[in-house]
Amino acid sequence: MYEIIKILNYLIRNGIFVYSITIFISYIIMSIISGIEISRYMRKNSFVDYAAIIPSPYAPSITIIAPAYNEGKTIIENIRSLLSIHYIDFEVVIINDGSKDDSLEKIIAHYQLEKVNFLVNYILPSKPVRGIYKSTNKAYSKLLVIDKENGGKADSLNAGINICNKKYFAAIDVDCILEEDAILKMIKPFLEFSNDRVIATGGVIRIANSCKIKDGKIVEINLPTNLIARFQVLEYTRAFLMGRMAWGRLNGLLIISGAFGVFDREIVIKSGGYDCNTVGEDMELVVRMRRYMIENELKYKIVYIPDPLCWTEVPEKLSVLSRQRNRWTRGNMETLFKHMTLFFNPKYGTLGMLSHPFWFFFEWMAPIIEFFGIFYVLFVCIMGDPNWPLFLLLLGFAYLFAICYSAWAVVFEEFTFARYRHKRDVTRLILISLIEPLFFHPLNVWFAIRGNFYYLLGNTSWGKMERKGFSGKTKNKK
Amino acid sequence: MRFSVYIRLFIIMLVVQTYCTYGQETSDYILHIVKAGENARRISVLYNVPVDSIRRWNYLDRNYRVVEGMELIIKYSGVKIQKGITVLHEPDNEADKTYKVKPESEFPIITTKDKTNVSDTIIFNDKLTSDDRLAILPDPLVNMQKSLLPDSLMTPRQPEFLPSNSEPEEKSSGSTFFGIVHYYYHKSNYLFKFVLFLNLVFLVSSITLSVGMLTRRLRKGFVEHKRKECMDRYRDFITDWLYEDPPPSVPASLIKELKDKVSRDVFTSELLSLHNNLIGESAEKLADLFHLAGFKKYSIQKVNNTFWHLKAKGFKELAQMNIKENHMLFKYLNSGNVTLSIEAQLAWIQLNPDDPLSFYDDPSVDLTKWGQLNLLIALRKCGRIPNFGRWLNSASKSVSLFALRMVEIYKQFDNVDLVAHRLDDNDPEIRCEAICTLGKMAVLSQVSVLRQLFQNEELENRTEIVRSLIMMSESSNVPFFEEVLLNETDINLRILAAKGLHSLGDTGNYRLDSIFLEADPVLKKIITHAKDDRI
């Protein structure tokens, strides 16, 4: 028995040691790649006059698809914001996903809509469409509203794809606020490559809590006053500027945020559209698109751009944050397990040999290892005689690495877009990075563990998302 | 929306700690069978280990008792001693008391019989194997050797990278904090020191980055203030230069001031942005100012810079100020760096208006759509539009596509035959662009050709043919549209065909109404959709 314990212990300790070293090195490598990529992007785009795209016959057509469920309190403002983006050849498709509130009535009244005889071609599976509306006012000629039975976000996006006929579409959360030049910046990568087909582009999502918003536009950017939201600013900055940029460079991106992403419609349709049976439909679609391209031996790219183009509200309450992270974990697991055939499969190149295994080991497994690691440490403390000096040294190592990593993320932000103009905001971000590893991160681990548990129980719900709304009022989103 | 939680290491390293803590406990061990008359204290002395450690290794109570026949695990950290090692009780040499190792006699017996301490024996016999010699030193000699040996040999060995966990006398006797740190530093091996070093690196980096960012903010505020102040003055000066006749001379003080990079950047950007919006005499006046202020040398410096983005900036400035440095541009026209090559091409177009696109003659030129978009803008500025028929049959696919698009945009009807010729191309993308060009130019002579092409094309090109025919608005297309509407399977193509009929006015609508009367529900919906002008 003792021999077995000894072997197990040997395997665990060495396995964890190798795991920790790998994750540590991979983060450092990713930050270096991100730094290089962001620098290259900034240099390359310092010449660009985005306004030149607007009147050009080369500017591709695009549909903005925004599903909405019970968004009655802010829907009018949200649509106005979407209609005011800087682009010529675009249309805005709002999908009322069987809202129980007065969203549709409000839109019809405000935008002077009337039902049109639109034939829906159900290329992708979606719940039945009850009606399609267009405005009688030419000022809103770019607006199309679809009223359909409730089927969830993926289902609504599929309905939008069925109806739109532009070459590209942008999938966005209706309550997100887009920068005016967001589409211009997101569409550019589709024009930049001649050998590889760009099938999707993703942009950085920023946090709009505490920002001043007027007429659907951000007029003053502030750091959130709420501590939980503020933690997420740091988290988002790290994840987008230091993580996804590197994956974009390696052409290994597995996810484009559901809050805002632009896709090649033809490839999305050929890949089968959004999967309505997952809560991680955004990640699942990207993985499936990539698989489609590889399996058909088509050269492709998925591009990530570091510009802050989309502003969204993040949870300020722990209960809401818990539900969100729980859902993310389940979505992650669903996609990873659904596409297990990719796992270390050389046929799929970077996707199979790098992206999928990385996500598997360091996204899905990491919180589990962390969680059980805590108990293991406690067990050792009780049963053994921990080497406290070394314990403190390694604890210090982990903590200081976390702070240093966050500091680099703030540096990336500061040297690129520096959206937080107040001097005190930088100081606050630095201060928040000191306490984030102690409070926010353990919470995230716990939420991820709950997500795993829910997944095992077969829970497939989105969870109720409570948002304050940019108007300051509280609203509920399912 | 989902993304990784990036600071996983924090807790993971806690787990690593278990490696370290357990590392101490999982070294080699021997099994001691308690003999009559032995107690815990005696066994601990025999093996030179704490009584409490024996308790922990064997999961015993605090007040444990050992009884005869009891098996106790005794650990020797890091020392490779094989179980069952025995010795020949014949010394080879009386001076060093070396024994040959042989099977069957248990290792503790060696030390017991020789009245020496097990741990001391271990110190002098690291990594024993069955054919090695085992050195046994009598107590007085051990004590003497202890004083001569380095510390690292005198303490029980630890796992590979750990300092000792048992506190030595000098540390426990009231050391200071720095003393303890110093002790551990010297006791630890390279990996421990490396982790310590990394901690320092992270700490110093974090502090440096934080201070750096705050300092940068302050500096940024200062620079912005300076820029603003400079901008106001320079703007006034440039305006005076433009509108005063004769223009004022460039004061030496200004020339001197412009040697400063920030000031020069502000002046240059103001000058270039104003120049961008002017033409004729005013633009020439600004170009003169650019020369007089000595900016040409800075632009050339940029072009010669190793950084590609500065090179590209230099190209831009040279082109805008009409400074012909073709030899500098030429080698970058087809550079592997797409951005640089686009900037070089744009500059070339501006500087060589007589033959702006001569570089297209090189078939290795590859154009992205982004490049084409920018070239179109540059051509519009340049004002002299070349005959694109020259490149319609280019060996470079991207150049051909660009030429087809330009023929359509600039309505170069002279090239219609050449465009029609591309309908036979093997590349579907070229054919598609040719179809689109003919449609947008409404070349009626090609209507029948397009209709004939329809059957053999793939869906994307078929759709483009129907679209082009709609733009041509030719009544002879009625049977064609009708056939597509009734016989095709793709809904979008059928809707397009119905729209084609609808676009032909009364003739088409009459046909649509007739079809509607006998149509199935889907066809009815297609027709209703096509006839709804609001969509």
Boltz contact constraints between the chains, C-beta under 6 A:
constraints:
  - contact:
      token1: [A, 9]
      token2: [B, 22]
      max_distance: 6.0
  - contact:
      token1: [A, 13]
      token2: [B, 19]
      max_distance: 6.0
  - contact:
      token1: [A, 13]
      token2: [B, 22]
      max_distance: 6.0
  - contact:
      token1: [A, 16]
      token2: [B, 15]
      max_distance: 6.0
  - contact:
      token1: [A, 17]
      token2: [B, 16]
      max_distance: 6.0
  - contact:
      token1: [A, 17]
      token2: [B, 19]
      max_distance: 6.0
  - contact:
      token1: [A, 20]
      token2: [B, 12]
      max_distance: 6.0
  - contact:
      token1: [A, 20]
      token2: [B, 16]
      max_distance: 6.0
  - contact:
      token1: [A, 24]
      token2: [B, 9]
      max_distance: 6.0
  - contact:
      token1: [A, 43]
      token2: [B, 309]
      max_distance: 6.0
  - contact:
      token1: [A, 44]
      token2: [B, 339]
      max_distance: 6.0
  - contact:
      token1: [A, 52]
      token2: [B, 377]
      max_distance: 6.0
  - contact:
      token1: [A, 56]
      token2: [B, 373]
      max_distance: 6.0
  - contact:
      token1: [A, 58]
      token2: [B, 369]
      max_distance: 6.0
  - contact:
      token1: [A, 58]
      token2: [B, 373]
      max_distance: 6.0
  - contact:
      token1: [A, 116]
      token2: [B, 532]
      max_distance: 6.0
  - contact:
      token1: [A, 116]
      token2: [B, 534]
      max_distance: 6.0
  - contact:
      token1: [A, 116]
      token2: [B, 535]
      max_distance: 6.0
  - contact:
      token1: [A, 117]
      token2: [B, 528]
      max_distance: 6.0
  - contact:
      token1: [A, 117]
      token2: [B, 529]
      max_distance: 6.0
  - contact:
      token1: [A, 117]
      token2: [B, 532]
      max_distance: 6.0
  - contact:
      token1: [A, 118]
      token2: [B, 535]
      max_distance: 6.0
  - contact:
      token1: [A, 119]
      token2: [B, 525]
      max_distance: 6.0
  - contact:
      token1: [A, 119]
      token2: [B, 526]
      max_distance: 6.0
  - contact:
      token1: [A, 119]
      token2: [B, 529]
      max_distance: 6.0
  - contact:
      token1: [A, 121]
      token2: [B, 491]
      max_distance: 6.0
  - contact:
      token1: [A, 134]
      token2: [B, 534]
      max_distance: 6.0
  - contact:
      token1: [A, 191]
      token2: [B, 369]
      max_distance: 6.0
  - contact:
      token1: [A, 191]
      token2: [B, 370]
      max_distance: 6.0
  - contact:
      token1: [A, 192]
      token2: [B, 368]
      max_distance: 6.0
  - contact:
      token1: [A, 192]
      token2: [B, 370]
      max_distance: 6.0
  - contact:
      token1: [A, 194]
      token2: [B, 366]
      max_distance: 6.0
  - contact:
      token1: [A, 194]
      token2: [B, 368]
      max_distance: 6.0
  - contact:
      token1: [A, 194]
      token2: [B, 398]
      max_distance: 6.0
  - contact:
      token1: [A, 238]
      token2: [B, 6]
      max_distance: 6.0
  - contact:
      token1: [A, 239]
      token2: [B, 3]
      max_distance: 6.0
  - contact:
      token1: [A, 257]
      token2: [B, 1]
      max_distance: 6.0
  - contact:
      token1: [A, 258]
      token2: [B, 1]
      max_distance: 6.0
  - contact:
      token1: [A, 259]
      token2: [B, 1]
      max_distance: 6.0
  - contact:
      token1: [A, 328]
      token2: [B, 2]
      max_distance: 6.0
  - contact:
      token1: [A, 331]
      token2: [B, 2]
      max_distance: 6.0
  - contact:
      token1: [A, 363]
      token2: [B, 4]
      max_distance: 6.0
  - contact:
      token1: [A, 366]
      token2: [B, 8]
      max_distance: 6.0
  - contact:
      token1: [A, 370]
      token2: [B, 11]
      max_distance: 6.0
  - contact:
      token1: [A, 370]
      token2: [B, 12]
      max_distance: 6.0
  - contact:
      token1: [A, 373]
      token2: [B, 11]
      max_distance: 6.0
  - contact:
      token1: [A, 373]
      token2: [B, 14]
      max_distance: 6.0
  - contact:
      token1: [A, 373]
      token2: [B, 15]
      max_distance: 6.0
  - contact:
      token1: [A, 376]
      token2: [B, 18]
      max_distance: 6.0
  - contact:
      token1: [A, 377]
      token2: [B, 14]
      max_distance: 6.0
  - contact:
      token1: [A, 377]
      token2: [B, 18]
      max_distance: 6.0
  - contact:
      token1: [A, 380]
      token2: [B, 18]
      max_distance: 6.0
  - contact:
      token1: [A, 380]
      token2: [B, 21]
      max_distance: 6.0
  - contact:
      token1: [A, 384]
      token2: [B, 21]
      max_distance: 6.0
  - contact:
      token1: [A, 384]
      token2: [B, 25]
      max_distance: 6.0
  - contact:
      token1: [A, 386]
      token2: [B, 21]
      max_distance: 6.0
  - contact:
      token1: [A, 387]
      token2: [B, 20]
      max_distance: 6.0
  - contact:
      token1: [A, 387]
      token2: [B, 21]
      max_distance: 6.0
  - contact:
      token1: [A, 387]
      token2: [B, 165]
      max_distance: 6.0
  - contact:
      token1: [A, 389]
      token2: [B, 184]
      max_distance: 6.0
  - contact:
      token1: [A, 390]
      token2: [B, 20]
      max_distance: 6.0
  - contact:
      token1: [A, 391]
      token2: [B, 17]
      max_distance: 6.0
  - contact:
      token1: [A, 393]
      token2: [B, 195]
      max_distance: 6.0
  - contact:
      token1: [A, 394]
      token2: [B, 13]
      max_distance: 6.0
  - contact:
      token1: [A, 394]
      token2: [B, 16]
      max_distance: 6.0
  - contact:
      token1: [A, 394]
      token2: [B, 17]
      max_distance: 6.0
  - contact:
      token1: [A, 396]
      token2: [B, 199]
      max_distance: 6.0
  - contact:
      token1: [A, 397]
      token2: [B, 13]
      max_distance: 6.0
  - contact:
      token1: [A, 397]
      token2: [B, 195]
      max_distance: 6.0
  - contact:
      token1: [A, 397]
      token2: [B, 199]
      max_distance: 6.0
  - contact:
      token1: [A, 398]
      token2: [B, 9]
      max_distance: 6.0
  - contact:
      token1: [A, 398]
      token2: [B, 10]
      max_distance: 6.0
  - contact:
      token1: [A, 398]
      token2: [B, 13]
      max_distance: 6.0
  - contact:
      token1: [A, 400]
      token2: [B, 199]
      max_distance: 6.0
  - contact:
      token1: [A, 400]
      token2: [B, 202]
      max_distance: 6.0
  - contact:
      token1: [A, 400]
      token2: [B, 203]
      max_distance: 6.0
  - contact:
      token1: [A, 401]
      token2: [B, 9]
      max_distance: 6.0
  - contact:
      token1: [A, 401]
      token2: [B, 202]
      max_distance: 6.0
  - contact:
      token1: [A, 402]
      token2: [B, 7]
      max_distance: 6.0
  - contact:
      token1: [A, 402]
      token2: [B, 10]
      max_distance: 6.0
  - contact:
      token1: [A, 403]
      token2: [B, 206]
      max_distance: 6.0
  - contact:
      token1: [A, 404]
      token2: [B, 202]
      max_distance: 6.0
  - contact:
      token1: [A, 404]
      token2: [B, 205]
      max_distance: 6.0
  - contact:
      token1: [A, 404]
      token2: [B, 206]
      max_distance: 6.0
  - contact:
      token1: [A, 407]
      token2: [B, 206]
      max_distance: 6.0
  - contact:
      token1: [A, 407]
      token2: [B, 209]
      max_distance: 6.0
  - contact:
      token1: [A, 407]
      token2: [B, 210]
      max_distance: 6.0
  - contact:
      token1: [A, 411]
      token2: [B, 209]
      max_distance: 6.0
  - contact:
      token1: [A, 414]
      token2: [B, 213]
      max_distance: 6.0
  - contact:
      token1: [A, 423]
      token2: [B, 217]
      max_distance: 6.0
  - contact:
      token1: [A, 426]
      token2: [B, 213]
      max_distance: 6.0
  - contact:
      token1: [A, 430]
      token2: [B, 210]
      max_distance: 6.0
  - contact:
      token1: [A, 437]
      token2: [B, 7]
      max_distance: 6.0
  - contact:
      token1: [A, 437]
      token2: [B, 10]
      max_distance: 6.0
  - contact:
      token1: [A, 441]
      token2: [B, 7]
      max_distance: 6.0
  - contact:
      token1: [A, 441]
      token2: [B, 10]
      max_distance: 6.0
  - contact:
      token1: [A, 444]
      token2: [B, 5]
      max_distance: 6.0
